[in-house]
Amino acid sequence: MKDLIKAFFDDTINSAISRTINEKVLSNLYTDSGARVINLWIKDGLMDDDRDETQRWHKFSLIEVIWVNIIEELRDTGYSKEKIKKVKEQLLLSIEGVNSKYPYLEFHLIASILYGSPFFILTDKEGNANIVGLDNYVAILNGGHVNCHTVLSLDGVFKKLMDKIDRSKWTFAELFSLSKEELELLTFIKMNDFQTIKIVRRNGEIDRLEGTEKVSPGKRMIDILNQGDYQNIEVKQENGKVVCIHRTVKRKI
């Protein structure tokens, strides 16, 4: 599973979505709990507090607010803080080599929403937790491997959160409604500080993207060549000196 998750986040589109949903742009207004309750949860170890010394108020990423909503659901079900902390240790796992705060939870959330694969959080009365797909959940029920348990739909938690978000300001829902080609284009735009971007279409669909960026003429050519996989580098000289360097990156869709 760890290798699968690592490969998932190595994908350009998935890593771009990950960066977006990890931006701290949301306040506790997008939760059912106030600042006082969240501060208590941080004190009890249910949440992490990574504010710096200059920050007074909490700002949360989408994935963090998803976790807050999971806490709220478990609290409403009657789970104690000790059991929720145990759930946290199992769901908010970090994975070496993956640039994501909560890759295990995030992997299933993105897959559930973006690729239409339903995933469910199963927790038993002891606080043991796991995330399973629909087929696995049915197999678990048929095999009688779990008795009393709580089921949370990741897609359901996300939709509940989207109902609270002003979509004219935050566009998380729209992010997950884009096609693969549209996501590729947005990712390509954010890759570098391109001066121009060319979209090449074939048979009515995007075939490839070409982005051209300007490079400082003060850099050594060998360093420019080693910085990336560039399909075209244009050098302009004037009076024997390099005055302009452009390089083009091409991406096949």
DRENPA-3360 file (N, C-alpha, C; in nm, 2 decimals, always signed):
BEGIN
1 = MKDLIKAF = +0.08/-0.12/+0.00/+0.00/+0.00/+0.00/+0.09/+0.13/+0.00 ~ +0.20/+0.13/+0.08/+0.28/+0.24/+0.08/+0.34/+0.27/-0.06 ~ +0.38/+0.17/-0.13/+0.44/+0.19/-0.26/+0.33/+0.24/-0.36 ~ +0.21/+0.20/-0.34/+0.10/+0.24/-0.43/+0.07/+0.39/-0.40 ~ +0.07/+0.43/-0.27/+0.05/+0.57/-0.24/+0.16/+0.66/-0.29 ~ +0.28/+0.61/-0.27/+0.40/+0.69/-0.32/+0.39/+0.71/-0.47 ~ +0.36/+0.61/-0.54/+0.34/+0.62/-0.69/+0.23/+0.72/-0.72 ~ +0.12/+0.71/-0.64/+0.01/+0.80/-0.67/+0.05/+0.95/-0.66;
9 = FDDTINSA = +0.13/+0.98/-0.55/+0.17/+1.12/-0.53/+0.28/+1.16/-0.63 ~ +0.35/+1.07/-0.69/+0.45/+1.10/-0.79/+0.38/+1.15/-0.92 ~ +0.25/+1.12/-0.94/+0.18/+1.16/-1.06/+0.17/+1.32/-1.05 ~ +0.19/+1.38/-1.16/+0.19/+1.53/-1.17/+0.06/+1.59/-1.13 ~ -0.05/+1.53/-1.18/-0.19/+1.58/-1.15/-0.22/+1.57/-1.00 ~ -0.20/+1.45/-0.95/-0.23/+1.42/-0.81/-0.14/+1.50/-0.71 ~ -0.02/+1.53/-0.74/+0.07/+1.61/-0.66/+0.02/+1.75/-0.66 ~ -0.03/+1.80/-0.78/-0.08/+1.94/-0.79/-0.20/+1.96/-0.71;
17 = ISRTINEK = -0.29/+1.86/-0.71/-0.41/+1.86/-0.63/-0.38/+1.86/-0.48 ~ -0.28/+1.78/-0.45/-0.23/+1.77/-0.31/-0.19/+1.91/-0.26 ~ -0.11/+1.98/-0.34/-0.06/+2.11/-0.30/-0.18/+2.20/-0.28 ~ -0.28/+2.20/-0.36/-0.39/+2.29/-0.35/-0.47/+2.26/-0.22 ~ -0.50/+2.13/-0.20/-0.58/+2.10/-0.08/-0.50/+2.11/+0.05 ~ -0.37/+2.13/+0.04/-0.29/+2.15/+0.16/-0.26/+2.30/+0.19 ~ -0.31/+2.39/+0.11/-0.30/+2.53/+0.13/-0.39/+2.57/+0.25 ~ -0.33/+2.64/+0.34/-0.40/+2.68/+0.46/-0.49/+2.81/+0.44;
25 = VLSNLYTD = -0.61/+2.79/+0.39/-0.69/+2.90/+0.35/-0.83/+2.90/+0.42 ~ -0.85/+2.80/+0.51/-0.99/+2.79/+0.57/-0.97/+2.82/+0.72 ~ -1.08/+2.88/+0.77/-1.09/+2.90/+0.92/-1.18/+2.80/+0.98 ~ -1.19/+2.81/+1.11/-1.28/+2.71/+1.18/-1.43/+2.74/+1.15 ~ -1.46/+2.85/+1.07/-1.60/+2.87/+1.03/-1.65/+2.76/+0.94 ~ -1.56/+2.69/+0.88/-1.60/+2.58/+0.80/-1.61/+2.45/+0.87 ~ -1.62/+2.45/+1.00/-1.64/+2.34/+1.08/-1.76/+2.36/+1.17 ~ -1.81/+2.26/+1.24/-1.92/+2.28/+1.34/-1.87/+2.32/+1.48;
33 = SGARVINL = -1.74/+2.32/+1.49/-1.67/+2.35/+1.62/-1.60/+2.48/+1.62 ~ -1.61/+2.55/+1.74/-1.55/+2.68/+1.75/-1.40/+2.67/+1.78 ~ -1.34/+2.79/+1.79/-1.20/+2.79/+1.82/-1.16/+2.73/+1.95 ~ -1.25/+2.76/+2.05/-1.22/+2.70/+2.19/-1.21/+2.55/+2.18 ~ -1.31/+2.49/+2.12/-1.31/+2.34/+2.11/-1.19/+2.29/+2.03 ~ -1.16/+2.35/+1.92/-1.04/+2.31/+1.84/-0.91/+2.32/+1.92 ~ -0.90/+2.43/+2.00/-0.78/+2.44/+2.09/-0.77/+2.33/+2.19 ~ -0.89/+2.29/+2.24/-0.89/+2.17/+2.34/-0.85/+2.05/+2.27;
41 = WIKDGLMD = -0.89/+2.03/+2.14/-0.86/+1.91/+2.07/-0.71/+1.91/+2.04 ~ -0.65/+2.02/+2.01/-0.51/+2.03/+1.99/-0.43/+2.00/+2.12 ~ -0.48/+2.05/+2.23/-0.42/+2.02/+2.36/-0.43/+1.87/+2.39 ~ -0.54/+1.81/+2.35/-0.56/+1.66/+2.38/-0.49/+1.57/+2.28 ~ -0.43/+1.63/+2.18/-0.36/+1.55/+2.08/-0.44/+1.50/+1.97 ~ -0.56/+1.55/+1.95/-0.65/+1.51/+1.84/-0.61/+1.58/+1.71 ~ -0.55/+1.69/+1.72/-0.51/+1.77/+1.61/-0.37/+1.82/+1.63 ~ -0.30/+1.86/+1.52/-0.17/+1.92/+1.53/-0.17/+2.07/+1.52;
49 = DDRDETQR = -0.09/+2.14/+1.58/-0.08/+2.28/+1.58/+0.06/+2.32/+1.52 ~ +0.06/+2.36/+1.39/+0.19/+2.40/+1.33/+0.19/+2.55/+1.30 ~ +0.12/+2.63/+1.38/+0.13/+2.77/+1.36/+0.27/+2.82/+1.41 ~ +0.32/+2.93/+1.34/+0.44/+2.99/+1.39/+0.41/+3.09/+1.49 ~ +0.51/+3.16/+1.55/+0.49/+3.25/+1.66/+0.41/+3.38/+1.62 ~ +0.40/+3.41/+1.50/+0.33/+3.53/+1.45/+0.18/+3.50/+1.43 ~ +0.14/+3.38/+1.43/+0.00/+3.35/+1.40/-0.08/+3.33/+1.53 ~ -0.19/+3.41/+1.53/-0.28/+3.40/+1.65/-0.39/+3.31/+1.62;
57 = WHKFSLIE = -0.45/+3.32/+1.50/-0.57/+3.24/+1.46/-0.53/+3.12/+1.38 ~ -0.61/+3.02/+1.39/-0.58/+2.90/+1.31/-0.63/+2.92/+1.16 ~ -0.55/+2.87/+1.07/-0.58/+2.85/+0.93/-0.56/+2.71/+0.90 ~ -0.66/+2.65/+0.83/-0.66/+2.51/+0.80/-0.66/+2.48/+0.65 ~ -0.60/+2.37/+0.62/-0.61/+2.32/+0.48/-0.74/+2.25/+0.46 ~ -0.77/+2.21/+0.34/-0.89/+2.14/+0.32/-0.88/+2.00/+0.38 ~ -0.77/+1.93/+0.37/-0.75/+1.80/+0.43/-0.76/+1.81/+0.58 ~ -0.71/+1.92/+0.64/-0.72/+1.93/+0.79/-0.87/+1.95/+0.83;
65 = VIWVNIIE = -0.94/+2.03/+0.75/-1.08/+2.05/+0.79/-1.16/+1.92/+0.77 ~ -1.12/+1.84/+0.67/-1.18/+1.70/+0.65/-1.16/+1.62/+0.78 ~ -1.04/+1.63/+0.84/-1.01/+1.55/+0.96/-1.09/+1.61/+1.08 ~ -1.11/+1.74/+1.08/-1.20/+1.80/+1.19/-1.34/+1.75/+1.17 ~ -1.39/+1.74/+1.05/-1.52/+1.69/+1.03/-1.53/+1.54/+1.07 ~ -1.43/+1.46/+1.05/-1.42/+1.32/+1.10/-1.43/+1.32/+1.25 ~ -1.35/+1.40/+1.31/-1.36/+1.41/+1.46/-1.50/+1.44/+1.51 ~ -1.56/+1.54/+1.44/-1.70/+1.58/+1.48/-1.80/+1.46/+1.47;
73 = ELRDTGYS = -1.78/+1.39/+1.36/-1.87/+1.27/+1.34/-1.85/+1.17/+1.44 ~ -1.72/+1.14/+1.48/-1.69/+1.04/+1.58/-1.74/+1.08/+1.72 ~ -1.72/+1.21/+1.75/-1.77/+1.26/+1.87/-1.92/+1.25/+1.88 ~ -2.00/+1.28/+1.77/-2.14/+1.27/+1.77/-2.18/+1.12/+1.79 ~ -2.10/+1.03/+1.75/-2.13/+0.89/+1.76/-2.10/+0.83/+1.90 ~ -2.03/+0.91/+1.98/-2.00/+0.87/+2.12/-1.86/+0.83/+2.14 ~ -1.77/+0.85/+2.05/-1.63/+0.81/+2.07/-1.56/+0.90/+2.17 ~ -1.48/+0.85/+2.26/-1.41/+0.93/+2.35/-1.29/+0.99/+2.28;
81 = KEKIKKVK = -1.23/+1.09/+2.35/-1.11/+1.15/+2.30/-0.99/+1.05/+2.28 ~ -0.99/+0.96/+2.38/-0.88/+0.86/+2.37/-0.89/+0.77/+2.25 ~ -1.01/+0.73/+2.22/-1.03/+0.64/+2.10/-1.01/+0.72/+1.97 ~ -1.05/+0.85/+1.97/-1.03/+0.93/+1.85/-0.88/+0.95/+1.83 ~ -0.81/+0.97/+1.93/-0.66/+0.98/+1.92/-0.60/+0.86/+1.86 ~ -0.66/+0.74/+1.90/-0.61/+0.61/+1.84/-0.65/+0.61/+1.69 ~ -0.76/+0.66/+1.66/-0.80/+0.66/+1.51/-0.71/+0.75/+1.44 ~ -0.67/+0.87/+1.50/-0.58/+0.96/+1.44/-0.45/+0.90/+1.40;
89 = EQLLLSIE = -0.40/+0.82/+1.50/-0.27/+0.75/+1.48/-0.27/+0.66/+1.36 ~ -0.39/+0.60/+1.33/-0.40/+0.50/+1.22/-0.43/+0.56/+1.09 ~ -0.50/+0.68/+1.09/-0.54/+0.74/+0.96/-0.45/+0.85/+0.91 ~ -0.39/+0.92/+1.01/-0.30/+1.03/+0.97/-0.16/+0.99/+0.96 ~ -0.13/+0.88/+0.89/+0.00/+0.83/+0.88/+0.09/+0.91/+0.79 ~ +0.21/+0.92/+0.82/+0.31/+0.98/+0.72/+0.38/+0.87/+0.65 ~ +0.42/+0.89/+0.53/+0.49/+0.79/+0.45/+0.62/+0.85/+0.40 ~ +0.73/+0.79/+0.42/+0.86/+0.84/+0.38/+0.87/+0.85/+0.23;
97 = GVNSKYPY = +0.91/+0.97/+0.19/+0.93/+1.00/+0.05/+0.80/+1.06/-0.02 ~ +0.70/+1.08/+0.06/+0.58/+1.14/+0.01/+0.56/+1.28/+0.07 ~ +0.56/+1.38/-0.02/+0.55/+1.52/+0.03/+0.40/+1.56/+0.05 ~ +0.35/+1.50/+0.16/+0.21/+1.53/+0.20/+0.20/+1.51/+0.35 ~ +0.12/+1.59/+0.41/+0.12/+1.58/+0.56/+0.04/+1.46/+0.60 ~ -0.07/+1.43/+0.54/-0.15/+1.31/+0.57/-0.17/+1.23/+0.45 ~ -0.07/+1.16/+0.39/-0.08/+1.09/+0.26/-0.18/+0.98/+0.26 ~ -0.20/+0.90/+0.37/-0.29/+0.79/+0.37/-0.43/+0.84/+0.36;
105 = LEFHLIAS = -0.47/+0.94/+0.44/-0.61/+0.99/+0.43/-0.63/+1.06/+0.30 ~ -0.53/+1.14/+0.26/-0.54/+1.22/+0.13/-0.55/+1.13/+0.01 ~ -0.47/+1.03/+0.01/-0.48/+0.93/-0.11/-0.62/+0.88/-0.13 ~ -0.68/+0.84/-0.02/-0.82/+0.78/-0.04/-0.92/+0.89/-0.07 ~ -0.90/+1.01/-0.01/-0.99/+1.12/-0.04/-0.99/+1.16/-0.19 ~ -0.87/+1.18/-0.24/-0.85/+1.22/-0.38/-0.91/+1.11/-0.47 ~ -0.87/+0.99/-0.44/-0.92/+0.88/-0.53/-1.07/+0.87/-0.52 ~ -1.13/+0.89/-0.41/-1.27/+0.88/-0.39/-1.35/+0.98/-0.47;
113 = ILYGSPFF = -1.30/+1.11/-0.47/-1.37/+1.22/-0.53/-1.33/+1.23/-0.68 ~ -1.20/+1.22/-0.71/-1.16/+1.25/-0.85/-1.19/+1.13/-0.94 ~ -1.17/+1.01/-0.89/-1.18/+0.89/-0.97/-1.31/+0.81/-0.95 ~ -1.40/+0.86/-0.86/-1.53/+0.80/-0.84/-1.52/+0.66/-0.77 ~ -1.41/+0.65/-0.69/-1.40/+0.52/-0.62/-1.44/+0.54/-0.47 ~ -1.56/+0.49/-0.43/-1.60/+0.51/-0.29/-1.51/+0.44/-0.19 ~ -1.48/+0.52/-0.09/-1.40/+0.47/+0.02/-1.47/+0.50/+0.15 ~ -1.45/+0.42/+0.25/-1.52/+0.43/+0.38/-1.42/+0.41/+0.49;
121 = ILTDKEGN = -1.44/+0.50/+0.60/-1.36/+0.48/+0.72/-1.44/+0.39/+0.81 ~ -1.38/+0.28/+0.85/-1.44/+0.19/+0.94/-1.37/+0.20/+1.08 ~ -1.44/+0.22/+1.18/-1.39/+0.23/+1.32/-1.47/+0.14/+1.41 ~ -1.40/+0.06/+1.49/-1.48/-0.02/+1.59/-1.48/+0.04/+1.72 ~ -1.54/-0.02/+1.82/-1.56/+0.04/+1.95/-1.43/+0.05/+2.03 ~ -1.33/-0.01/+1.99/-1.20/+0.00/+2.05/-1.11/+0.11/+2.00 ~ -1.16/+0.17/+1.88/-1.08/+0.28/+1.82/-0.99/+0.23/+1.71 ~ -1.00/+0.10/+1.67/-0.93/+0.05/+1.56/-0.99/+0.11/+1.43;
129 = ANIVGLDN = -0.91/+0.15/+1.34/-0.96/+0.22/+1.22/-0.89/+0.18/+1.09 ~ -0.96/+0.19/+0.98/-0.90/+0.16/+0.85/-0.99/+0.22/+0.74 ~ -0.93/+0.24/+0.63/-1.00/+0.30/+0.51/-1.01/+0.19/+0.41 ~ -1.13/+0.15/+0.36/-1.15/+0.04/+0.27/-1.24/+0.09/+0.16 ~ -1.22/+0.02/+0.04/-1.31/+0.04/-0.07/-1.44/-0.04/-0.06 ~ -1.53/-0.01/-0.15/-1.66/-0.07/-0.14/-1.66/-0.23/-0.15 ~ -1.58/-0.28/-0.24/-1.57/-0.42/-0.25/-1.51/-0.49/-0.13 ~ -1.41/-0.42/-0.07/-1.35/-0.47/+0.05/-1.44/-0.47/+0.17;
137 = YVAILNGG = -1.52/-0.36/+0.17/-1.62/-0.35/+0.28/-1.72/-0.46/+0.27 ~ -1.77/-0.49/+0.15/-1.87/-0.59/+0.13/-1.81/-0.73/+0.17 ~ -1.68/-0.75/+0.13/-1.62/-0.88/+0.17/-1.60/-0.89/+0.32 ~ -1.57/-0.78/+0.39/-1.56/-0.78/+0.53/-1.69/-0.82/+0.60 ~ -1.80/-0.76/+0.55/-1.93/-0.79/+0.60/-1.97/-0.94/+0.58 ~ -1.95/-0.98/+0.45/-1.98/-1.12/+0.42/-1.90/-1.22/+0.50 ~ -1.77/-1.18/+0.53/-1.69/-1.28/+0.60/-1.71/-1.27/+0.75 ~ -1.79/-1.18/+0.80/-1.82/-1.17/+0.94/-1.70/-1.13/+1.02;
145 = HVNCHTVL = -1.61/-1.05/+0.96/-1.48/-1.01/+1.03/-1.50/-0.89/+1.12 ~ -1.61/-0.82/+1.11/-1.63/-0.71/+1.20/-1.78/-0.71/+1.25 ~ -1.79/-0.67/+1.38/-1.93/-0.67/+1.43/-1.98/-0.52/+1.45 ~ -1.97/-0.47/+1.57/-2.02/-0.34/+1.60/-1.91/-0.24/+1.54 ~ -1.95/-0.15/+1.45/-1.86/-0.06/+1.39/-1.93/+0.07/+1.34 ~ -1.85/+0.17/+1.32/-1.90/+0.29/+1.26/-1.85/+0.31/+1.12 ~ -1.93/+0.36/+1.03/-1.89/+0.37/+0.89/-1.91/+0.52/+0.85 ~ -1.80/+0.58/+0.80/-1.80/+0.72/+0.75/-1.76/+0.72/+0.60;
153 = SLDGVFKK = -1.84/+0.78/+0.52/-1.81/+0.79/+0.38/-1.72/+0.91/+0.35 ~ -1.60/+0.89/+0.29/-1.51/+1.00/+0.27/-1.58/+1.10/+0.17 ~ -1.65/+1.05/+0.07/-1.71/+1.14/-0.02/-1.82/+1.21/+0.04 ~ -1.89/+1.15/+0.14/-2.00/+1.22/+0.21/-1.94/+1.33/+0.30 ~ -1.83/+1.30/+0.37/-1.77/+1.41/+0.45/-1.73/+1.53/+0.36 ~ -1.67/+1.50/+0.24/-1.63/+1.60/+0.15/-1.75/+1.69/+0.11 ~ -1.86/+1.62/+0.07/-1.98/+1.69/+0.02/-2.04/+1.78/+0.13 ~ -2.03/+1.73/+0.25/-2.09/+1.81/+0.36/-2.00/+1.93/+0.38;
161 = LMDKIDRS = -1.87/+1.92/+0.37/-1.78/+2.04/+0.38/-1.81/+2.14/+0.26 ~ -1.83/+2.08/+0.14/-1.85/+2.17/+0.03/-1.97/+2.26/+0.04 ~ -2.07/+2.21/+0.12/-2.20/+2.28/+0.14/-2.17/+2.41/+0.22 ~ -2.06/+2.41/+0.30/-2.03/+2.52/+0.39/-1.94/+2.62/+0.32 ~ -1.87/+2.58/+0.21/-1.77/+2.67/+0.15/-1.83/+2.76/+0.05 ~ -1.80/+2.88/+0.05/-1.84/+2.98/-0.05/-1.76/+2.95/-0.18 ~ -1.83/+2.89/-0.28/-1.76/+2.85/-0.39/-1.71/+2.97/-0.48 ~ -1.76/+3.09/-0.46/-1.72/+3.20/-0.54/-1.58/+3.24/-0.49;
169 = KWTFAELF = -1.54/+3.19/-0.37/-1.40/+3.23/-0.32/-1.31/+3.11/-0.32 ~ -1.35/+2.99/-0.28/-1.27/+2.87/-0.29/-1.33/+2.78/-0.39 ~ -1.24/+2.71/-0.46/-1.29/+2.64/-0.58/-1.25/+2.49/-0.57 ~ -1.26/+2.43/-0.45/-1.22/+2.29/-0.43/-1.31/+2.20/-0.51 ~ -1.44/+2.23/-0.50/-1.54/+2.14/-0.57/-1.51/+2.15/-0.72 ~ -1.48/+2.26/-0.78/-1.45/+2.28/-0.92/-1.32/+2.20/-0.95 ~ -1.23/+2.20/-0.86/-1.10/+2.14/-0.88/-1.12/+1.99/-0.92 ~ -1.21/+1.93/-0.84/-1.24/+1.78/-0.86/-1.33/+1.75/-0.98;
177 = SLSKEELE = -1.39/+1.86/-1.04/-1.49/+1.84/-1.15/-1.42/+1.85/-1.28 ~ -1.29/+1.90/-1.28/-1.22/+1.92/-1.41/-1.18/+1.78/-1.47 ~ -1.17/+1.78/-1.60/-1.13/+1.66/-1.67/-0.98/+1.65/-1.65 ~ -0.93/+1.53/-1.69/-0.78/+1.50/-1.68/-0.70/+1.60/-1.76 ~ -0.75/+1.63/-1.88/-0.68/+1.72/-1.97/-0.67/+1.86/-1.91 ~ -0.78/+1.91/-1.85/-0.79/+2.04/-1.79/-0.70/+2.04/-1.67 ~ -0.69/+1.94/-1.59/-0.60/+1.93/-1.47/-0.45/+1.93/-1.52 ~ -0.43/+1.86/-1.63/-0.29/+1.86/-1.68/-0.25/+2.01/-1.72;
185 = LLTFIKMN = -0.34/+2.08/-1.79/-0.31/+2.22/-1.83/-0.29/+2.31/-1.71 ~ -0.37/+2.30/-1.61/-0.35/+2.38/-1.49/-0.22/+2.35/-1.42 ~ -0.19/+2.22/-1.41/-0.06/+2.18/-1.35/+0.06/+2.23/-1.43 ~ +0.05/+2.23/-1.56/+0.15/+2.27/-1.65/+0.17/+2.42/-1.63 ~ +0.07/+2.50/-1.62/+0.08/+2.64/-1.60/+0.15/+2.68/-1.47 ~ +0.13/+2.60/-1.37/+0.19/+2.62/-1.24/+0.33/+2.57/-1.22 ~ +0.38/+2.49/-1.32/+0.51/+2.43/-1.31/+0.62/+2.53/-1.30 ~ +0.62/+2.63/-1.39/+0.72/+2.72/-1.40/+0.66/+2.86/-1.44;
193 = DFQTIKIV = +0.75/+2.96/-1.44/+0.70/+3.09/-1.47/+0.71/+3.11/-1.63 ~ +0.62/+3.04/-1.70/+0.63/+3.05/-1.84/+0.58/+3.19/-1.89 ~ +0.65/+3.23/-2.00/+0.61/+3.36/-2.07/+0.50/+3.33/-2.16 ~ +0.51/+3.22/-2.23/+0.40/+3.18/-2.33/+0.38/+3.03/-2.31 ~ +0.25/+2.99/-2.33/+0.21/+2.85/-2.33/+0.13/+2.82/-2.46 ~ +0.17/+2.72/-2.53/+0.11/+2.68/-2.65/+0.04/+2.55/-2.63 ~ -0.09/+2.55/-2.67/-0.17/+2.42/-2.67/-0.19/+2.37/-2.80 ~ -0.14/+2.25/-2.82/-0.15/+2.18/-2.95/-0.26/+2.08/-2.95;
201 = RRNGEIDR = -0.36/+2.09/-3.03/-0.48/+2.00/-3.03/-0.47/+1.91/-3.15 ~ -0.53/+1.79/-3.14/-0.54/+1.69/-3.24/-0.67/+1.62/-3.23 ~ -0.74/+1.61/-3.34/-0.88/+1.54/-3.34/-0.97/+1.60/-3.23 ~ -0.96/+1.73/-3.21/-1.05/+1.79/-3.12/-1.01/+1.78/-2.97 ~ -0.90/+1.72/-2.94/-0.85/+1.71/-2.80/-0.71/+1.76/-2.79 ~ -0.67/+1.80/-2.66/-0.54/+1.85/-2.64/-0.44/+1.73/-2.66 ~ -0.34/+1.76/-2.74/-0.24/+1.66/-2.77/-0.11/+1.68/-2.69 ~ -0.07/+1.81/-2.68/+0.05/+1.84/-2.61/+0.05/+1.98/-2.57;
209 = LEGTEKVS = +0.13/+2.02/-2.47/+0.15/+2.15/-2.42/+0.30/+2.19/-2.43 ~ +0.32/+2.32/-2.47/+0.45/+2.37/-2.48/+0.46/+2.50/-2.41 ~ +0.55/+2.51/-2.31/+0.57/+2.63/-2.23/+0.71/+2.68/-2.25 ~ +0.72/+2.81/-2.28/+0.85/+2.88/-2.30/+0.88/+2.98/-2.19 ~ +1.00/+2.97/-2.13/+1.04/+3.06/-2.02/+1.17/+3.12/-2.05 ~ +1.19/+3.24/-1.99/+1.31/+3.32/-2.01/+1.41/+3.28/-1.90 ~ +1.53/+3.27/-1.94/+1.64/+3.23/-1.84/+1.74/+3.34/-1.83 ~ +1.79/+3.37/-1.72/+1.89/+3.47/-1.70/+2.01/+3.44/-1.78;
217 = PGKRMIDI = +2.06/+3.54/-1.87/+2.18/+3.51/-1.95/+2.31/+3.50/-1.87 ~ +2.30/+3.53/-1.74/+2.42/+3.52/-1.66/+2.45/+3.38/-1.62 ~ +2.36/+3.29/-1.64/+2.38/+3.15/-1.60/+2.47/+3.08/-1.70 ~ +2.55/+2.98/-1.65/+2.63/+2.90/-1.74/+2.54/+2.81/-1.82 ~ +2.58/+2.79/-1.95/+2.50/+2.70/-2.03/+2.49/+2.56/-1.98 ~ +2.60/+2.51/-1.92/+2.60/+2.37/-1.87/+2.50/+2.36/-1.76 ~ +2.49/+2.46/-1.68/+2.39/+2.46/-1.57/+2.25/+2.46/-1.62 ~ +2.22/+2.54/-1.72/+2.09/+2.55/-1.78/+2.05/+2.41/-1.84;
225 = LNQGDYQN = +2.15/+2.35/-1.91/+2.12/+2.22/-1.97/+2.09/+2.11/-1.86 ~ +2.16/+2.12/-1.75/+2.14/+2.02/-1.64/+2.02/+2.04/-1.56 ~ +1.95/+2.16/-1.57/+1.84/+2.19/-1.48/+1.71/+2.11/-1.51 ~ +1.70/+2.07/-1.64/+1.57/+2.00/-1.67/+1.58/+1.94/-1.81 ~ +1.47/+1.87/-1.84/+1.46/+1.80/-1.97/+1.39/+1.89/-2.07 ~ +1.47/+1.98/-2.13/+1.41/+2.08/-2.22/+1.43/+2.03/-2.37 ~ +1.32/+2.04/-2.44/+1.32/+2.00/-2.58/+1.38/+2.10/-2.68 ~ +1.38/+2.23/-2.63/+1.44/+2.33/-2.72/+1.49/+2.45/-2.64;
233 = IEVKQENG = +1.61/+2.49/-2.67/+1.68/+2.60/-2.60/+1.72/+2.70/-2.71 ~ +1.68/+2.83/-2.70/+1.71/+2.93/-2.80/+1.80/+3.04/-2.73 ~ +1.92/+3.06/-2.79/+2.01/+3.16/-2.74/+2.03/+3.27/-2.84 ~ +2.02/+3.39/-2.79/+2.04/+3.51/-2.88/+2.16/+3.59/-2.83 ~ +2.24/+3.63/-2.92/+2.36/+3.70/-2.89/+2.36/+3.84/-2.96 ~ +2.43/+3.93/-2.89/+2.45/+4.07/-2.95/+2.59/+4.12/-2.91 ~ +2.66/+4.16/-3.01/+2.80/+4.20/-2.99/+2.89/+4.10/-2.92 ~ +2.86/+3.97/-2.96/+2.94/+3.86/-2.90/+2.90/+3.82/-2.76;
241 = KVVCIHRT = +2.79/+3.88/-2.70/+2.75/+3.84/-2.57/+2.61/+3.79/-2.57 ~ +2.58/+3.69/-2.49/+2.45/+3.63/-2.47/+2.36/+3.73/-2.41 ~ +2.25/+3.77/-2.48/+2.16/+3.87/-2.42/+2.02/+3.81/-2.38 ~ +1.99/+3.69/-2.44/+1.86/+3.64/-2.41/+1.86/+3.48/-2.43 ~ +1.81/+3.41/-2.34/+1.80/+3.27/-2.35/+1.65/+3.23/-2.32 ~ +1.59/+3.15/-2.41/+1.46/+3.10/-2.39/+1.47/+2.94/-2.40 ~ +1.39/+2.88/-2.31/+1.39/+2.73/-2.32/+1.24/+2.68/-2.32 ~ +1.22/+2.58/-2.39/+1.08/+2.53/-2.41/+1.07/+2.39/-2.35;
249 = VKRKI = +0.96/+2.37/-2.27/+0.93/+2.24/-2.21/+0.80/+2.19/-2.29 ~ +0.81/+2.07/-2.33/+0.69/+2.01/-2.40/+0.64/+1.89/-2.32 ~ +0.51/+1.89/-2.31/+0.45/+1.78/-2.23/+0.34/+1.72/-2.31 ~ +0.35/+1.59/-2.33/+0.25/+1.51/-2.40/+0.13/+1.48/-2.31 ~ +0.01/+1.50/-2.36/-0.10/+1.47/-2.28/-0.14/+1.32/-2.30;
% end
